[in-house]
Amino acid sequence: MYFLRPTGPLPAPPAALRGTGRPFSDLFRRDLTSPGAAGPRQSTHSATFLTTAEKNYDSSSDGSGALAVALPGLWAGVEMRRKGERMALLEVDNVSVSFDAVKVLDQVSLKVERGAIACLLGPSGCGKTTLFHVVAGLSLPTAGRVLLDGRDITGVPGQLAYMLQKDLLLPEKTIVDNVSLPLVLRGVPAAKAREQALALFDTFGLSGTEHRWPAELSGGMRQRAALLRSYLFSQEFMLLDEPFSALDAFTKADLHAWFLDVADRFDTTALVVTHDIDEAIELADEIFVMRGAPQAGEPTRIVGSERIVCPRSERATFSLTEEFLEHKRRVLALLG
C-alpha cells in the first residue's frame, strides 16, 4: 500500500497518471470520508489511500515520484510514498551564514524525518552551534531558510525546544518548578503546570526529586530534568546541543539507553549536536557529517550522511558489532 499526501490543486484533470501514462484504472481508490458522505470532500486535503498489486509505480518525468491522480469531483497533486515511510518534519534548505568577512556555513541542507533522531557531527569550531542558532530562530542566516512541517520558521524563535550543553536549572527553584517553567511562561497556571510536569516524572526517571534543589542532584539527574523541561517546551521537535558531553562514561551509557527508550515511547523527533562519533552512531537514525575550518577560510558544509538501521532496543550492544565498525569507518572517511 502507498500513502498519497495532497500537495495542492491541479488546474485541469489529466487523462492518466503522469510519467509513462499508466491509467488510473490500474489503481483502486478508497476515500477516507465520513460514513454516508456523498462523494469525496471538496478539499485538497482529503486523505486518500490507493492500493495496487504492483510494488512499482510510474513517477513523474522529473523523477520526484509525484503523481497526478484523478478523483471524481476532486483534483489534487499528490506525492506517493511507501506505507511506513515518514515525511520530513524539519528541513534546513541551503543555509549559509557569514560574519563580516568570515563565511562560516555554506549552503547547508538537511532533512529530519518525523520520529527520527538525527545527529549533527563535526569537529569543534566548525559551526554546529551556529547552525543550531539558525534552526532555533535565534539568528538569521545570510541565505537559505528553515522549515518546520512545511512552515517557514526562519528567524522565528520559540518554535522548537533548544537544550544547551549545560542544564541551566535555576538554583533557587525546585526541580518540579524548573521543569514546569516553560508551561508557566506560556500562561499555564503554576499549579496546573506542576501537575502536567509531575505526570512525566516517573517516565523521565525523576521520581523522588520533585521538591529537591538542583544542587542536590547528580549530573545525570540534572540532565534528565533538563530534557523533560525541553520536552514540555516543545513536544514536536527538540534541538539538543551536546546534551551528554559533560557526563562520565557510565552515566552517559545509561542516559543513552534511557533517552532512546523515551524517544521510542513518545515518538520524539530530535536533532543532536555531538563531536563524538560513537555517540552519534549509538543514538542516530541518520548522521549528518559537517566539515570545514571557517577561521582558516574554509566554510563548513555537510559533506555526507550515514543512515543507521538498528533497532533502538539493540543499541546498547551495537558498538560490539562489525556493522557498527563499518558505520564508523564510513563516517571517519567523510570527516577526512
Secondary structure, DSSP 8 states (H G I E B T S, - for coil): -EEEEEEE--SS--SS-SSS---GGGSEEEE---TT-SSS-SSTT--EEEE-S-S-----TTSS-EEEEEETTEEEEEEEEETT---EEEEEEEEEEEETTEEEEEEEEEEEETT-EEEEE--TTSSHHHHHHHHTTSS--SEEEEEETTEE-TT-TTSSEEE-SS----TTS-HHHHHTHHHHHTT--HHHHHHHHHTTTTTTT-TT-TT--GGGS-HHHHHHHHHHHHHHH-SS-EEEESTTTTS-HHHHHHHHHHHHHHHHHHT--EEEEES-HHHHHHH-SEEEEEEEEGGGTEEEEEEEEEE----GGGGGGGGGSHHHHHHHHHHHHHH-
